[in-house]
Each structure stands twice: as C-alpha cells, then as structure tokens.
Amino acid sequence: MCDRGCCYGAKWTAENFLKEAQRFGAKLVTEASVEEVLHSDAEVKGVRVRGSNGIFEINAQNIVLAAGGLGTPMILLKSGLDNAGSNLFVDPFVNTIGLIKESRSKIEMSMATIIDEFNKQSGFVISPAPGYETTLAKLRRFPLTKKLYSFRGCLTLSLMTKITDDAVGRVEVDGKIHKPLTKKDRKKLVKEDKISREILLQAGASSKSLFNSKVVAAHPGGTAGIGRVVNTNQETEISRLFVSDASVIPKSPGLPPVLTIVALSKRFSKKLASEYL
C-alpha cells in the first residue's frame, strides 16, 4: 500500500518538503483553491482564491502553480493564457490477467520490477502488479464476465503495461477533458498484450483464463509544456508566474514521472531563490 501513503511514516513522501517549508515560516492555507492568477501589464500581482468563507485575494510577487497536469491548465486558461491545456498525455495502461491452478502469490510491493527493453523502440513498459489495485478498483475495471476474478487475488497473475501515448488530448477551462486513443496508441496496446500473454502462459496461467482490464490513465501531463507554455526556467509569458508539476513535461515518458517532477522542482527552486527572491 506504499503508493497510497506509508501509514508507518517510515518512507519518504513529498509532504516532507511541505513540512520543511513550514518550519522555515511558510504558511499553509487549507480548504481553499486558486481560481485564477491576477496580473497586469504581463506581470503577476497575486491570485484569486475560493475558500470556505468565500472569495479572497492574495498578493504576491512570485506565483508557482503546482496543481498537476489537469488542475494547472484550468488555472492558466482562466488567467488568460490561451496556449495552455492542449498536448495532454496520460500514460494509459492496462492489466493482462490470468488464473493459475494453485496459489503461488504472496503479498509484495506493487511494480517492484519493470521490463523496459521495449520502451525506446516500441513505447511501452511491462511490470508485475500483484497488489496494485483494491478489490473495488478491480470490480470497476474488470469486464462483466470477469468480475469474480477480483476476489481470487491469490490465484491471479497480473502484468501491467503502460504506454507512451500521443499528446492529442486537452483540458478545457471548465475542467472537461478530451483524450482519445490514437491508432498508434492502440497498436502499442495490442503489441504489449501479445507479449504479456506469452509471459503469463510461461508462468503457468491458463490460456482460457487470460483477459485484459479496461484502459485507464495514470500520469496526466504536457498541458503547460516547456517550450510551448513555459520557457526553460518554467516561467510563463506572464512575468514571475511559474509552473512546477507534470504539466511542464513536454511529452509522455510512459514511466512514473515523480523523480522527474522532483528534479525539475528542485532545479527551479534554486533558481527562484537565487534570482527572484
């Protein structure tokens, strides 16, 4: 369950940065959301915020948006940056699943290993996903005829495949999301399914039991890409309005982006502290 937060506090989490910032005097405002960035003559002035007590404004000389690949473009669009919101990628993935006769499964870390030899040439990776989803999530994703499989976890083998999808989606100002799978995307899913089925058969899964879950998305990004919406300093056309989240990644990595996001943000933070504060 590490991907849902370490209940023991034993492992690293991005909340560590937040707690450190608070120790140095940062103020955390909860139960409030930024609606738009206030600016004049291409210079940032602050943000308009909707909180539990209504709408209020916060003045600031520097604004850093980090609302993610879906939330950040909505704020940018509401703030007048019409070039935001397009080029959405989501790293689609499916699980190929099969049944074995005798239980050999144990509780283990999700996605502990990865097969990345297909990534550069074919644009997808494969990873075992034994405990990646809860029973409820499986019920939602499994086809109607396979719902009962979700209760037979110890007898199932599951391989997750994540693809690098074409960045043809977009986020509207009202939050509506448009994200089709292209022919190229579907071709990748077909190719990976064939490989995953071969692996599962070799591992002892019954050929008649093999099936695919529904396609879902994992890592939305690209909607404020570097070189398109922000420059290499992660600054928009509005002076001192910055973005530091998955939306600045220009194209789908087809891999978990957390290390890239942390690296970009640490790089940006040093520049912000040295040149703008």
GIKARA-V25101 format. One record per residue. N is the residue number from 1. RES is the residue in one letter. PHI is phi in radians with two decimals (* if undefined). PSI is psi as a letter, one per 20 degrees, with the letter a starting at -180 (* if undefined). NEAR is the number of other ideal C-beta (glycine too) atoms within 10 Angstrom. Layout:
[[N:RES:PHI:PSI:NEAR] [N:RES:PHI:PSI:NEAR]]
This chain:
[[1:M:*:j:11] [2:C:-1.06:h:14] [3:D:-1.25:i:11] [4:R:-1.87:j:8] [5:G:1.94:p:11] [6:C:-1.38:o:12] [7:C:-1.24:i:8] [8:Y:-1.68:i:7] [9:G:1.22:k:8] [10:A:-1.58:i:7] [11:K:-2.08:q:8] [12:W:-1.13:q:8] [13:T:-2.52:q:12] [14:A:-1.09:i:10] [15:E:-1.08:h:10] [16:N:-1.03:h:9] [17:F:-1.10:g:14] [18:L:-1.12:g:12] [19:K:-1.14:h:11] [20:E:-1.13:g:10] [21:A:-1.08:h:12] [22:Q:-1.14:h:11] [23:R:-1.10:h:8] [24:F:-1.65:j:6] [25:G:1.88:j:6] [26:A:-1.17:q:11] [27:K:-1.83:p:7] [28:L:-1.77:p:8] [29:V:-1.87:o:11] [30:T:-1.80:r:6] [31:E:0.92:l:8] [32:A:-2.59:q:15] [33:S:-2.36:q:12] [34:V:-1.33:p:21] [35:E:-1.65:h:14] [36:E:-2.80:r:16] [37:V:-1.64:p:22] [38:L:-1.59:p:16] [39:H:-2.65:q:21] [40:S:-2.61:p:8] [41:D:0.91:l:7] [42:A:1.09:k:11] [43:E:-2.19:p:11] [44:V:-1.25:q:22] [45:K:-2.10:h:18] [46:G:2.80:b:15] [47:V:-2.37:q:23] [48:R:-1.73:p:16] [49:V:-2.13:p:16] [50:R:-1.85:o:14] [51:G:-2.11:a:12] [52:S:-1.14:h:7] [53:N:-1.82:j:8] [54:G:2.00:a:7] [55:I:-1.67:p:10] [56:F:-2.54:r:12] [57:E:-2.06:q:11] [58:I:-2.13:p:15] [59:N:-1.44:q:9] [60:A:-2.79:q:15] [61:Q:-1.52:h:12] [62:N:-2.34:p:13] [63:I:-2.19:p:22] [64:V:-2.08:o:17] [65:L:-1.51:p:26] [66:A:-2.54:l:15] [67:A:-1.68:j:16] [68:G:1.56:r:17] [69:G:-1.12:i:24] [70:L:-1.82:h:18] [71:G:-1.35:g:19] [72:T:-1.05:g:27] [73:P:-1.09:h:31] [74:M:-1.08:g:23] [75:I:-1.15:g:24] [76:L:-1.11:g:29] [77:L:-1.13:g:20] [78:K:-1.13:h:16] [79:S:-1.62:j:23] [80:G:1.70:j:12] [81:L:-1.60:n:21] [82:D:-1.22:i:10] [83:N:-1.46:i:15] [84:A:-1.51:r:28] [85:G:1.75:h:25] [86:S:-1.59:a:19] [87:N:1.05:k:24] [88:L:-1.28:p:25] [89:F:-2.04:q:29] [90:V:-2.39:j:23] [91:D:0.85:m:23] [92:P:-1.07:q:24] [93:F:-2.56:q:25] [94:V:-2.33:r:20] [95:N:-1.92:p:23] [96:T:-1.75:p:25] [97:I:-2.24:q:25] [98:G:-2.55:r:24] [99:L:-1.80:q:18] [100:I:-1.98:r:18] [101:K:-1.32:h:10] [102:E:-2.15:q:7] [103:S:-1.18:p:11] [104:R:-2.22:j:11] [105:S:-1.45:q:14] [106:K:-2.28:r:8] [107:I:-1.19:p:9] [108:E:-2.57:r:10] [109:M:-1.17:p:13] [110:S:-1.18:q:17] [111:M:0.92:l:17] [112:A:-1.25:h:11] [113:T:-2.28:r:10] [114:I:-2.62:q:15] [115:I:-1.78:o:17] [116:D:-1.94:j:13] [117:E:-1.17:i:10] [118:F:-1.65:i:18] [119:N:-1.16:g:18] [120:K:-1.16:g:8] [121:Q:-1.48:g:7] [122:S:-1.96:i:16] [123:G:1.38:k:20] [124:F:-2.68:q:25] [125:V:-2.21:q:24] [126:I:-2.16:p:22] [127:S:-2.55:p:21] [128:P:-1.10:p:20] [129:A:-2.33:m:20] [130:P:-1.18:g:20] [131:G:-2.15:k:19] [132:Y:-1.18:h:17] [133:E:-2.17:q:21] [134:T:-1.35:r:12] [135:T:-1.04:h:10] [136:L:-1.09:g:9] [137:A:-1.11:h:13] [138:K:-1.13:g:21] [139:L:-1.01:h:15] [140:R:-1.28:h:14] [141:R:-1.62:h:19] [142:F:-1.32:q:20] [143:P:-1.02:q:11] [144:L:-0.95:g:5] [145:T:-1.32:i:8] [146:K:-2.03:j:17] [147:K:-0.99:h:13] [148:L:-1.13:h:9] [149:Y:-1.06:h:21] [150:S:-1.13:i:20] [151:F:-1.72:j:12] [152:R:-2.06:l:11] [153:G:-0.96:h:16] [154:C:-1.27:i:13] [155:L:-1.89:j:17] [156:T:-1.87:q:21] [157:L:-1.99:p:23] [158:S:-2.37:p:24] [159:L:-2.07:p:24] [160:M:-1.70:p:24] [161:T:-2.11:p:25] [162:K:-2.02:p:27] [163:I:-1.97:q:29] [164:T:-1.51:o:22] [165:D:-1.57:q:28] [166:D:-1.18:p:18] [167:A:-1.45:m:21] [168:V:-1.96:j:16] [169:G:-1.56:r:22] [170:R:-2.71:q:17] [171:V:-2.00:p:27] [172:E:-1.50:r:12] [173:V:-1.10:h:15] [174:D:-1.56:j:8] [175:G:1.68:i:11] [176:K:-1.18:q:9] [177:I:-2.06:p:14] [178:H:-2.08:o:12] [179:K:-2.58:n:16] [180:P:-1.42:q:9] [181:L:-1.60:p:18] [182:T:-1.42:r:12] [183:K:-1.05:h:8] [184:K:-1.12:g:13] [185:D:-1.09:g:21] [186:R:-1.14:h:13] [187:K:-1.10:h:14] [188:K:-1.11:g:24] [189:L:-1.12:h:18] [190:V:-1.15:g:9] [191:K:-1.14:g:16] [192:E:-1.20:h:25] [193:D:-1.09:g:16] [194:K:-1.08:g:9] [195:I:-1.18:g:17] [196:S:-1.09:g:25] [197:R:-1.13:h:18] [198:E:-1.10:g:11] [199:I:-1.14:g:16] [200:L:-1.14:h:23] [201:L:-1.11:g:14] [202:Q:-1.13:h:8] [203:A:-1.46:i:13] [204:G:1.88:j:13] [205:A:-1.29:q:23] [206:S:-1.29:p:12] [207:S:-1.10:h:9] [208:K:-1.28:i:8] [209:S:-1.55:i:17] [210:L:-1.18:p:17] [211:F:-2.77:r:16] [212:N:-1.97:q:18] [213:S:-1.35:r:23] [214:K:-1.23:q:10] [215:V:-1.35:p:16] [216:V:-2.27:r:15] [217:A:-1.96:q:17] [218:A:-2.15:g:14] [219:H:-2.31:n:23] [220:P:-1.13:p:25] [221:G:-2.92:a:28] [222:G:1.51:i:28] [223:T:-1.39:i:32] [224:A:-2.48:l:31] [225:G:-1.03:q:22] [226:I:-1.08:p:17] [227:G:1.58:i:9] [228:R:-2.22:g:15] [229:V:-1.87:h:26] [230:V:-2.13:q:25] [231:N:-1.54:a:12] [232:T:-1.20:i:8] [233:N:-1.61:j:13] [234:Q:1.12:k:23] [235:E:-1.86:p:20] [236:T:-1.42:a:24] [237:E:-1.18:i:13] [238:I:-1.54:o:21] [239:S:-1.00:p:14] [240:R:1.22:j:18] [241:L:-1.86:o:26] [242:F:-2.01:r:22] [243:V:-2.29:p:29] [244:S:-2.51:n:21] [245:D:-2.83:a:23] [246:A:-1.14:i:25] [247:S:-1.18:h:31] [248:V:-1.47:i:29] [249:I:-1.17:p:22] [250:P:-1.24:h:17] [251:K:-2.62:r:14] [252:S:-1.11:p:25] [253:P:-1.47:i:18] [254:G:1.18:j:25] [255:L:-2.45:q:18] [256:P:-0.95:p:17] [257:P:-1.62:j:20] [258:V:-1.06:g:11] [259:L:-1.15:h:9] [260:T:-1.12:g:15] [261:I:-1.11:g:21] [262:V:-1.09:g:13] [263:A:-1.12:g:10] [264:L:-1.07:g:19] [265:S:-1.22:h:19] [266:K:-1.19:h:11] [267:R:-1.08:g:13] [268:F:-1.12:g:19] [269:S:-1.04:h:13] [270:K:-1.11:g:10] [271:K:-1.20:g:13] [272:L:-1.07:g:19] [273:A:-1.18:h:9] [274:S:-1.51:h:8] [275:E:-2.03:h:8] [276:Y:-2.08:i:13] [277:L:-1.80:*:7]]
